[in-house]
Each structure stands twice: as C-alpha cells, then as structure tokens.
Amino acid sequence: MAKIIGVTGGIGSGKTTLVRYFESIGIPLFIADDEAKKVTQLPEVLDQIKSVFGDIVFDNKQLSRQKLAAIVFTDAEKLDQLNRIIHPAVRSQFQLWLDQYQSAPFVIYEAAILFESGSYTICDYTITITAPLEDRINRVMLRDNCTREQVLQRISAQWTDEERIAKSDFVVENADTETAKQQIDHILKSLYN
C-alpha cells in the first residue's frame, strides 16, 4: 500500500516546482488545488457554493473565481465555509485517484492548506516547503500579475511557516531550486531506508 507524503507551503514557496520534481523521478502526484478547480465544476458543488454565497459569485451562470476569491480572501468565515464545501469533494477524488497507485511505494498529496483543511490526517509523512518572504512575494506578483499588497493579503490569510513546520515531519528550504531538490533526495533516501 502506497505511503502518502503530504507536501505544503505558503503561497509562492515553490511547491508546484518541487512537487513536479517528485513526479519527474517517478512518484505519482496529486495536486489538491488543481482538483479543487475541477470539483467546482460539479453541479452538486456549484449548488452548495450558490446556497452559501448567492448569485453574486456567478457571471452568466458560470462561477467567477475572481469574485469568489475577493470574498473569501477578506473574510475568514467565508473562506472556512468554502473550504467545508470543497475539501470533502477533493478528498473523495483523491481516494479514487489513490486506488490506481496502491503498488507505488509513495504518492505525493500536494495542498496549499494541508494542515488547515485537516488533510494532513490522511498522510503518512508531511513536508513543508519554505522560501524567503521577498522571493515568495516576487514569484506570486509575476505569476498572478498582482500587487505586493494583494500577495501580502493572501499570505496573511494562510498559516505561517512556523505553524506548518511545527506539524511537519520534514522541511525543505527553497531559496534555490537545485538545493531544494537535493534536500528532497535526502528525505526520500531516509524514507526508502
């Protein structure tokens, strides 16, 4: 039975780049945030979102991620309500996905809010990716074409690195990608032994 390695980190920490490295060396990868986008297309999930947030987050009967984000990133209670809709659906999809990889020694479950969502409880091991704050801010500004203030608002809505590290089995410091990959190799070597 595959062991589940949960990987998390704050916005802009470089999680996606590093989990793609796991995938490149043959470890199956499930990205919860990508799956969350897919489940928001399911009629039953859209119905729940509409019942909580109303028509204001829809444009021509299509969910507007921008409108939804504008609400949940400024209201912790609304973010919690959205998470209670999305995370059970994502976990269900993960279980279906996991059935395909039971013979793999490890699989990666990547989630930005691994601890906040409670998803860490399904993991055998957890890794937190960290990066210097300025690197994180610059990465997100470039990636999402947004302002420094918007990035800092998102960062403040998430757990701190210290909170994540306190619950993690391993930490990878991603000041530069090659060094971070070496840290991953070291972690994997310890897990395979």
DRENZA-41483 format. One record per residue (C-alpha): x, y, z. Coordinates in nm, 3 decimals, m for minus. Example, Ala and Ser with C-alpha at 12.3 -4.5 7.8 and 13.67 -1.06 7.14 Angstrom:
<sites>
{site {1.230 m0.450 0.780}};
{site {1.367 m0.106 0.714}};
</sites>
This chain:
<sites>
{site {0.000 0.000 0.000}};
{site {0.137 0.340 m0.102}};
{site {0.256 0.575 0.171}};
{site {0.114 0.925 0.135}};
{site {0.358 1.216 0.155}};
{site {0.174 1.543 0.210}};
{site {0.353 1.849 0.073}};
{site {0.253 2.202 0.165}};
{site {0.391 2.553 0.195}};
{site {0.282 2.913 0.176}};
{site {0.188 3.088 m0.145}};
{site {0.496 3.149 m0.359}};
{site {0.713 2.898 m0.171}};
{site {0.773 2.696 m0.489}};
{site {0.556 2.395 m0.401}};
{site {0.446 2.331 m0.758}};
{site {0.802 2.333 m0.894}};
{site {0.919 2.094 m0.625}};
{site {0.627 1.852 m0.643}};
{site {0.686 1.834 m1.018}};
{site {1.036 1.717 m0.926}};
{site {0.886 1.428 m0.725}};
{site {0.676 1.346 m1.031}};
{site {0.980 1.362 m1.263}};
{site {1.153 1.091 m1.058}};
{site {0.852 0.862 m1.082}};
{site {0.644 0.938 m0.772}};
{site {0.271 0.977 m0.852}};
{site {0.147 1.330 m0.786}};
{site {m0.197 1.457 m0.680}};
{site {m0.232 1.837 m0.667}};
{site {m0.527 1.921 m0.444}};
{site {m0.557 2.281 m0.569}};
{site {m0.591 2.160 m0.930}};
{site {m0.850 1.908 m0.819}};
{site {m1.035 2.182 m0.626}};
{site {m1.074 2.376 m0.952}};
{site {m1.220 2.066 m1.117}};
{site {m1.466 1.987 m0.839}};
{site {m1.604 2.343 m0.855}};
{site {m1.744 2.242 m1.195}};
{site {m1.953 1.961 m1.042}};
{site {m2.325 2.053 m1.027}};
{site {m2.361 1.944 m0.663}};
{site {m2.062 2.160 m0.558}};
{site {m2.186 2.460 m0.758}};
{site {m2.524 2.425 m0.588}};
{site {m2.358 2.435 m0.245}};
{site {m2.148 2.740 m0.341}};
{site {m2.461 2.918 m0.468}};
{site {m2.653 2.839 m0.148}};
{site {m2.373 2.987 0.067}};
{site {m2.253 3.279 m0.146}};
{site {m2.553 3.353 m0.367}};
{site {m2.565 3.464 m0.729}};
{site {m2.306 3.738 m0.665}};
{site {m2.019 3.493 m0.736}};
{site {m2.162 3.390 m1.074}};
{site {m2.144 3.556 m1.416}};
{site {m2.395 3.419 m1.668}};
{site {m2.443 3.108 m1.450}};
{site {m2.065 3.042 m1.451}};
{site {m1.869 3.055 m1.126}};
{site {m1.643 3.362 m1.115}};
{site {m1.326 3.262 m0.931}};
{site {m1.224 3.628 m0.908}};
{site {m1.547 3.729 m0.734}};
{site {m1.530 3.430 m0.503}};
{site {m1.164 3.500 m0.419}};
{site {m1.242 3.866 m0.347}};
{site {m1.489 3.749 m0.082}};
{site {m1.301 3.462 0.080}};
{site {m0.960 3.629 0.099}};
{site {m1.107 3.916 0.300}};
{site {m1.342 3.716 0.525}};
{site {m1.204 3.420 0.721}};
{site {m1.551 3.286 0.800}};
{site {m1.646 3.282 0.429}};
{site {m1.315 3.109 0.346}};
{site {m1.394 2.845 0.606}};
{site {m1.741 2.795 0.455}};
{site {m1.590 2.749 0.109}};
{site {m1.332 2.504 0.242}};
{site {m1.609 2.296 0.405}};
{site {m1.766 2.261 0.060}};
{site {m1.452 2.199 m0.145}};
{site {m1.229 1.980 0.074}};
{site {m1.461 1.682 0.121}};
{site {m1.510 1.671 m0.259}};
{site {m1.133 1.688 m0.318}};
{site {m1.070 1.411 m0.062}};
{site {m1.323 1.188 m0.238}};
{site {m1.144 1.243 m0.569}};
{site {m0.809 1.169 m0.403}};
{site {m0.934 0.835 m0.274}};
{site {m1.044 0.737 m0.625}};
{site {m0.706 0.850 m0.764}};
{site {m0.513 0.666 m0.491}};
{site {m0.675 0.334 m0.584}};
{site {m0.473 0.344 m0.909}};
{site {m0.138 0.373 m0.728}};
{site {m0.160 0.123 m0.442}};
{site {0.150 m0.060 m0.566}};
{site {0.366 0.257 m0.563}};
{site {0.593 0.291 m0.258}};
{site {0.493 0.660 m0.220}};
{site {0.248 0.912 m0.362}};
{site {0.253 1.289 m0.321}};
{site {m0.053 1.480 m0.198}};
{site {0.019 1.849 m0.253}};
{site {m0.210 2.100 m0.082}};
{site {m0.157 2.466 m0.001}};
{site {m0.369 2.426 0.312}};
{site {m0.277 2.069 0.407}};
{site {m0.293 2.140 0.780}};
{site {m0.572 2.397 0.780}};
{site {m0.804 2.162 0.588}};
{site {m0.724 1.860 0.807}};
{site {m0.592 1.671 0.502}};
{site {m0.264 1.604 0.682}};
{site {m0.450 1.332 0.877}};
{site {m0.452 1.108 0.568}};
{site {m0.073 1.147 0.523}};
{site {0.199 0.916 0.648}};
{site {0.458 1.196 0.628}};
{site {0.441 1.572 0.577}};
{site {0.686 1.813 0.417}};
{site {0.667 2.191 0.439}};
{site {0.832 2.395 0.164}};
{site {0.961 2.734 0.281}};
{site {1.120 3.024 0.095}};
{site {1.238 3.374 0.182}};
{site {0.945 3.616 0.205}};
{site {1.070 3.851 m0.068}};
{site {1.119 3.556 m0.307}};
{site {0.761 3.445 m0.235}};
{site {0.619 3.793 m0.294}};
{site {0.810 3.837 m0.620}};
{site {0.713 3.492 m0.752}};
{site {0.342 3.550 m0.688}};
{site {0.344 3.905 m0.830}};
{site {0.500 3.771 m1.152}};
{site {0.285 3.458 m1.169}};
{site {m0.053 3.618 m1.088}};
{site {0.012 3.970 m1.220}};
{site {m0.095 4.122 m0.889}};
{site {0.030 4.382 m0.644}};
{site {0.257 4.337 m0.345}};
{site {m0.036 4.429 m0.118}};
{site {m0.254 4.159 m0.273}};
{site {0.019 3.899 m0.218}};
{site {0.069 4.007 0.143}};
{site {m0.308 3.984 0.197}};
{site {m0.305 3.624 0.072}};
{site {m0.001 3.538 0.284}};
{site {m0.170 3.681 0.593}};
{site {m0.476 3.462 0.527}};
{site {m0.260 3.147 0.546}};
{site {m0.080 2.975 0.830}};
{site {0.274 3.094 0.896}};
{site {0.575 2.881 0.807}};
{site {0.634 2.833 1.180}};
{site {0.284 2.690 1.228}};
{site {0.329 2.449 0.935}};
{site {0.681 2.348 1.039}};
{site {0.561 2.262 1.391}};
{site {0.331 1.996 1.240}};
{site {0.568 1.870 0.968}};
{site {0.798 1.571 0.957}};
{site {1.037 1.743 0.715}};
{site {1.117 2.095 0.592}};
{site {1.264 2.189 0.255}};
{site {1.410 2.537 0.228}};
{site {1.359 2.660 m0.127}};
{site {1.594 2.955 m0.159}};
{site {1.716 2.792 m0.481}};
{site {1.564 2.501 m0.668}};
{site {1.873 2.281 m0.706}};
{site {1.950 2.287 m0.333}};
{site {1.583 2.218 m0.258}};
{site {1.589 1.914 m0.490}};
{site {1.894 1.783 m0.302}};
{site {1.700 1.818 0.024}};
{site {1.414 1.619 m0.131}};
{site {1.655 1.346 m0.244}};
{site {1.786 1.325 0.112}};
{site {1.433 1.297 0.256}};
{site {1.340 1.024 0.006}};
{site {1.658 0.832 0.080}};
{site {1.569 0.835 0.451}};
{site {1.213 0.717 0.377}};
{site {1.322 0.435 0.146}};
{site {1.562 0.301 0.412}};
</sites>
